[in-house]
Amino acid sequence: MNRIFVRQFLRHPRAVSTPFEIWPSLADKMASNIEGKLVVEWGSGLGAITLPILRQLPEEGELYCFDTDREFCEELRDKTRDDPRITVYNSDAQEMYFFLGMGKVPDTIVCSVPFQMIKRKERGALLRLAAQSPLFMPMQYYLPIFDGKPPRMMRVHKRYFKEVQWNPIPVKDHFPPAGYYLCRNNHD
Ligand SMILES: C[S@@+](CC[C@H](N)C(=O)[O-])C[C@H]1O[C@@H](n2cnc3c(N)ncnc32)[C@H](O)[C@@H]1O
């Protein structure tokens, strides 16, 4: 367990949501699904998904990360300082277009902001933003007792996206159990 991550979880339990960083089993899968050259990550933390994304991102690609936790942002900037493709903003993901500019729509948005912990209004605002992109990829923790059934957030995502696919990671490969959605809108 990472000391900084656990400390920030104890300080801000709702925003960070667990004392565990996302495991490579999930992070690598999410990163392998990114599409396009303009990628945004919401809730980048210490970079558990960010670094795999950078490994997949084309040389001419751009990655913009948003996290409300200042210490996480400082650490992540430090870890990635030699890579000109990444910019880390210590800001709420809701401010994305303020930083990107209105004309710049991300090809993919990767997200580990804990939707089950934040206010409904905040979640709705984020999903409305996400729905402007062709691919939104949020991760989610789930209870494996509902064998095979997608988590309840599936219904919420379906209000904003035409196509939603739930991809759980096998329970033995991730703790707490987690998976990710591929949510697509066709903007043609
Ligand atoms: C579950 S942690 C995931 C961290 C990291 N991606 C990982 O894989 O270990 C959730 C992260 O979302 C950030 N966060 C929560 N609400 C946010 C918001 N509205 N905008 C941006 N980041 C947010 C937290 O600070 C935290 O770093």
Ligand as a Chemical Component Dictionary entry (heavy atoms), coordinates in Angstrom:
data_LIG
# 
_chem_comp.id                   LIG 
_chem_comp.type                 NON-POLYMER 
_chem_comp.pdbx_formal_charge   0 
_chem_comp.three_letter_code    LIG 
# 
loop_
_chem_comp_atom.comp_id 
_chem_comp_atom.atom_id 
_chem_comp_atom.alt_atom_id 
_chem_comp_atom.type_symbol 
_chem_comp_atom.charge 
_chem_comp_atom.model_Cartn_x 
_chem_comp_atom.model_Cartn_y 
_chem_comp_atom.model_Cartn_z 
_chem_comp_atom.pdbx_ordinal 
LIG C1  C1  C 0  -10.474 5.833  -6.375  1  
LIG S1  S1  S 1  -9.258  7.141  -6.426  2  
LIG C2  C2  C 0  -8.400  6.621  -7.891  3  
LIG C3  C3  C 0  -6.995  7.129  -7.967  4  
LIG C4  C4  C 0  -6.119  6.535  -9.066  5  
LIG N1  N1  N 0  -6.693  6.738  -10.387 6  
LIG C5  C5  C 0  -5.855  5.065  -8.879  7  
LIG O1  O1  O 0  -6.135  4.367  -9.839  8  
LIG O2  O2  O -1 -5.374  4.593  -7.884  9  
LIG C6  C6  C 0  -10.256 8.520  -6.908  10 
LIG C7  C7  C 0  -9.485  9.783  -7.281  11 
LIG O3  O3  O 0  -10.434 10.755 -7.755  12 
LIG C8  C8  C 0  -10.088 12.046 -7.250  13 
LIG N2  N2  N 0  -11.312 12.858 -7.334  14 
LIG C9  C9  C 0  -12.454 12.748 -6.610  15 
LIG N3  N3  N 0  -13.382 13.614 -7.021  16 
LIG C10 C10 C 0  -12.836 14.292 -8.082  17 
LIG C11 C11 C 0  -13.304 15.302 -8.968  18 
LIG N4  N4  N 0  -14.535 15.815 -8.860  19 
LIG N5  N5  N 0  -12.476 15.757 -9.941  20 
LIG C12 C12 C 0  -11.219 15.251 -10.068 21 
LIG N6  N6  N 0  -10.716 14.290 -9.257  22 
LIG C13 C13 C 0  -11.510 13.812 -8.280  23 
LIG C14 C14 C 0  -9.544  11.758 -5.856  24 
LIG O4  O4  O 0  -8.732  12.797 -5.381  25 
LIG C15 C15 C 0  -8.775  10.453 -6.113  26 
LIG O5  O5  O 0  -7.453  10.721 -6.500  27 
# 
loop_
_chem_comp_bond.comp_id 
_chem_comp_bond.atom_id_1 
_chem_comp_bond.atom_id_2 
_chem_comp_bond.value_order 
_chem_comp_bond.pdbx_ordinal 
LIG C1  S1  SING 1  
LIG S1  C2  SING 2  
LIG S1  C6  SING 3  
LIG C2  C3  SING 4  
LIG C3  C4  SING 5  
LIG C4  N1  SING 6  
LIG C4  C5  SING 7  
LIG C5  O1  DOUB 8  
LIG C5  O2  SING 9  
LIG C6  C7  SING 10 
LIG C7  O3  SING 11 
LIG C7  C15 SING 12 
LIG O3  C8  SING 13 
LIG C8  N2  SING 14 
LIG C8  C14 SING 15 
LIG N2  C9  SING 16 
LIG N2  C13 SING 17 
LIG C9  N3  DOUB 18 
LIG N3  C10 SING 19 
LIG C10 C11 SING 20 
LIG C10 C13 DOUB 21 
LIG C11 N4  SING 22 
LIG C11 N5  DOUB 23 
LIG N5  C12 SING 24 
LIG C12 N6  DOUB 25 
LIG N6  C13 SING 26 
LIG C14 O4  SING 27 
LIG C14 C15 SING 28 
LIG C15 O5  SING 29 
# 
